[in-house]
Amino acid sequence: MADEVVIDRRFRGPPASANGGYTSGLLAEALGARCAEVNLRRPPPLDTALTVNRDGDEARMLDGGELVADARPLDSLVLQLESPPPLHAAEDADARSSFYDDHAFPGCFVCGPARDAGDGLCIYPGELDGHRAMACAWTPDGEFADASGSIRERIVWAALDCPSGIAAHHFAPDETTMVLARLRGYVERPIEAGRPHIVVGWMLGRDGRKHRSATAIFDAAGEPRAWAEALWIELRQDDGE
């Protein structure tokens, strides 16, 4: 079974490619999976007719004959979640975020400060006092909800992307450019539009150029709603950006 999809420029990460989490969410939706692993093989192009093929338990996104990403469902995603801070502490961390003034991709759909609420997600994690984690408060806009008032899953996957990358960059020993190579995500329960949530991103480990990090989204009472484990790869200097 094959479908055509075009990722609108609205859902960009860097200026010339789609947000990796949003792309991953498209493939998870194609699988009908609340829990999935998505491998990103090349930057997902914008405003381009892409083919999404589903074959059994695998979904593949193609740009012509080039593989953009592939996905498979997971039975579960077991992850030791960071304890969420109280909502007021997440709001304080948000206010301290460095991304309001210094962001490599200010137009990013998820964390770009050039995007207004309802256009982007406006997720701006800042470092938590006394923790090796980043956090912010997030009230999802109804623009991104379905008829039931739940945020669409491709949007939830997008929200799970950037906080893990921000944590990987923030706690790296040196400044380096990284790209998202893999995202394993689980949307356990719906995320409701118009209600405050707490987003936490943290490091899991590093092996050479490979950085493992994670994101979780909690409701205001601290109950987990969705979480993800990400693999970020440092670009070599001769790889370019």
C-alpha positions as CSV (number, residue, x, y, z in Angstrom):
1,M,0.0,0.0,0.0
2,A,1.4,3.4,-1.0
3,D,0.4,6.9,-0.2
4,E,1.7,10.3,-1.3
5,V,2.6,12.9,1.3
6,V,4.0,16.4,1.0
7,I,5.6,17.9,4.1
8,D,4.7,21.6,4.1
9,R,7.5,24.1,4.9
10,R,5.6,25.0,8.1
11,F,6.9,21.8,9.6
12,R,10.6,22.5,9.0
13,G,13.4,22.0,11.4
14,P,16.4,23.4,9.6
15,P,15.4,25.8,6.8
16,A,15.6,23.2,4.1
17,S,14.4,20.0,5.7
18,A,11.5,18.8,7.8
19,N,11.5,18.3,11.5
20,G,12.6,14.8,12.2
21,G,10.1,14.2,14.9
22,Y,7.2,15.3,12.7
23,T,8.5,13.0,9.9
24,S,8.7,10.2,12.4
25,G,5.2,10.8,13.5
26,L,3.9,10.6,9.9
27,L,5.4,7.1,9.6
28,A,4.1,6.0,13.0
29,E,0.7,7.1,11.8
30,A,1.1,5.1,8.6
31,L,1.8,2.0,10.7
32,G,-1.1,2.8,13.0
33,A,1.3,2.4,15.9
34,R,1.3,4.2,19.2
35,C,4.8,2.9,19.8
36,A,7.4,2.7,17.0
37,E,11.0,3.1,15.9
38,V,11.8,5.4,13.1
39,N,15.2,5.6,11.4
40,L,16.0,8.8,9.4
41,R,18.3,8.0,6.5
42,R,18.5,11.5,5.0
43,P,17.1,15.0,5.6
44,P,13.4,14.9,4.8
45,P,12.7,17.3,2.0
46,L,10.0,20.0,2.1
47,D,7.3,20.8,-0.4
48,T,8.1,17.6,-2.3
49,A,5.8,14.7,-3.2
50,L,7.1,11.8,-1.1
51,T,5.8,8.2,-1.2
52,V,5.0,6.3,2.0
53,N,4.9,2.5,1.4
54,R,3.6,0.1,4.0
55,D,4.6,-3.5,3.7
56,G,3.6,-5.7,6.6
57,D,5.2,-4.3,9.8
58,E,7.4,-1.8,8.0
59,A,6.7,1.6,6.6
60,R,9.2,3.5,4.3
61,M,9.3,7.1,3.1
62,L,10.8,7.6,-0.4
63,D,11.8,10.6,-2.4
64,G,11.7,9.1,-5.8
65,G,14.1,6.1,-5.4
66,E,15.9,7.5,-2.4
67,L,15.0,6.2,1.1
68,V,14.2,9.1,3.5
69,A,13.1,7.1,6.5
70,D,11.8,3.7,7.6
71,A,9.8,2.6,10.6
72,R,8.6,-0.4,12.5
73,P,6.2,-0.9,15.4
74,L,7.4,-1.7,18.9
75,D,5.6,-3.7,21.5
76,S,6.7,-1.2,24.2
77,L,9.4,1.4,25.0
78,V,10.8,0.9,28.5
79,L,12.6,4.0,29.6
80,Q,13.6,5.2,33.0
81,L,11.9,8.6,33.0
82,E,13.3,11.7,34.7
83,S,11.1,12.9,37.5
84,P,9.2,15.9,36.2
85,P,9.6,19.2,38.1
86,P,6.5,21.0,39.4
87,L,4.8,23.1,36.7
88,H,6.1,26.4,38.2
89,A,9.7,25.1,38.1
90,A,9.2,24.1,34.4
91,E,7.9,27.6,33.8
92,D,11.0,29.1,35.5
93,A,13.3,26.9,33.4
94,D,11.5,28.0,30.3
95,A,12.0,31.6,31.2
96,R,15.8,30.9,31.4
97,S,16.0,29.2,28.1
98,S,18.9,30.5,25.9
99,F,17.0,29.8,22.8
100,Y,15.0,33.0,22.8
101,D,18.2,34.9,21.9
102,D,20.5,32.3,20.4
103,H,19.1,29.6,18.1
104,A,20.6,27.9,15.1
105,F,17.2,27.4,13.4
106,P,14.9,30.1,14.7
107,G,12.2,29.0,12.3
108,C,12.0,25.4,13.7
109,F,8.4,24.2,14.0
110,V,9.0,22.9,17.5
111,C,11.5,25.1,19.3
112,G,12.1,28.1,17.0
113,P,11.6,31.5,18.8
114,A,10.6,33.1,15.5
115,R,7.4,31.0,15.4
116,D,4.2,32.3,17.1
117,A,1.8,30.1,19.2
118,G,-0.5,28.3,16.8
119,D,2.1,28.4,14.0
120,G,4.8,26.5,15.9
121,L,4.8,24.6,19.1
122,C,6.9,27.1,21.1
123,I,8.7,24.5,23.2
124,Y,11.8,26.2,24.8
125,P,13.5,24.0,27.4
126,G,15.9,25.6,29.9
127,E,18.2,23.9,32.3
128,L,16.7,22.7,35.6
129,D,18.5,23.9,38.7
130,G,20.3,20.9,40.3
131,H,19.5,18.5,37.4
132,R,21.2,17.4,34.3
133,A,18.0,17.9,32.4
134,M,16.1,20.5,30.5
135,A,12.5,21.4,31.0
136,C,9.7,23.8,30.0
137,A,6.0,24.2,30.3
138,W,3.9,23.6,27.2
139,T,0.2,24.3,26.6
140,P,-0.6,22.8,23.2
141,D,-2.6,25.0,20.9
142,G,-6.0,23.7,19.7
143,E,-4.8,24.3,16.1
144,F,-3.0,21.0,16.4
145,A,-5.8,19.0,17.9
146,D,-8.2,16.5,16.3
147,A,-12.0,16.6,16.7
148,S,-11.8,15.1,20.2
149,G,-9.4,17.8,21.5
150,S,-6.4,15.5,21.5
151,I,-3.1,16.7,19.9
152,R,-2.5,14.8,16.7
153,E,0.1,12.1,17.1
154,R,2.5,13.5,14.4
155,I,2.6,16.7,16.4
156,V,3.3,14.8,19.6
157,W,6.2,13.1,17.9
158,A,7.5,16.5,16.8
159,A,7.3,17.7,20.4
160,L,9.3,14.6,21.5
161,D,12.2,15.5,19.0
162,C,13.8,18.8,19.9
163,P,14.0,18.6,23.7
164,S,16.2,15.5,23.4
165,G,18.4,17.2,20.9
166,I,18.6,20.3,23.1
167,A,19.7,18.2,26.0
168,A,22.3,16.4,23.8
169,H,23.8,19.7,22.7
170,H,23.6,21.4,26.1
171,F,25.4,18.6,28.0
172,A,27.9,17.8,25.2
173,P,31.5,18.7,26.3
174,D,32.0,20.8,23.2
175,E,30.0,22.7,20.5
176,T,29.2,20.3,17.7
177,T,26.5,19.9,15.0
178,M,24.3,16.8,15.4
179,V,21.6,15.2,13.4
180,L,18.7,13.0,14.5
181,A,19.3,9.5,13.2
182,R,16.7,7.5,15.1
183,L,13.6,8.2,17.3
184,R,11.8,5.6,19.3
185,G,8.6,7.0,20.6
186,Y,5.5,5.9,22.6
187,V,2.3,8.0,22.9
188,E,0.8,6.3,25.9
189,R,-2.1,8.6,26.5
190,P,-3.6,11.5,24.6
191,I,-2.2,15.0,25.1
192,E,-5.0,17.5,25.5
193,A,-5.1,20.9,23.8
194,G,-5.3,23.9,26.0
195,R,-4.0,22.2,29.1
196,P,-0.6,22.8,30.6
197,H,2.0,20.1,30.3
198,I,5.6,19.6,31.4
199,V,8.3,18.7,28.9
200,V,11.6,17.2,30.1
201,G,14.7,16.4,28.0
202,W,17.8,14.6,29.3
203,M,20.9,12.7,28.3
204,L,21.2,9.0,28.4
205,G,24.8,8.5,27.3
206,R,27.5,9.0,24.7
207,D,29.6,6.7,22.6
208,G,32.0,8.6,20.4
209,R,29.9,10.6,17.9
210,K,26.7,8.9,19.0
211,H,24.6,10.7,21.6
212,R,21.6,9.0,23.2
213,S,19.0,11.3,24.9
214,A,15.3,11.3,25.8
215,T,12.2,13.4,26.1
216,A,9.0,12.9,28.2
217,I,5.8,14.9,28.2
218,F,3.9,14.9,31.5
219,D,0.5,16.4,32.4
220,A,0.4,19.2,35.0
221,A,0.0,16.5,37.8
222,G,3.2,14.9,36.7
223,E,1.7,11.8,35.0
224,P,3.6,10.7,31.8
225,R,1.7,11.0,28.6
226,A,4.4,10.3,25.9
227,W,8.1,9.6,25.8
228,A,10.9,9.0,23.4
229,E,14.5,7.8,23.1
230,A,16.6,9.5,20.5
231,L,19.9,8.8,18.8
232,W,21.8,11.9,17.6
233,I,25.0,11.7,15.5
234,E,27.7,14.3,15.4
235,L,28.6,15.4,11.9
236,R,32.2,15.1,10.9
237,Q,33.8,18.3,9.9
238,D,34.0,17.1,6.3
239,D,30.3,16.1,6.3
240,G,29.1,19.8,6.2
241,E,25.7,20.8,7.5
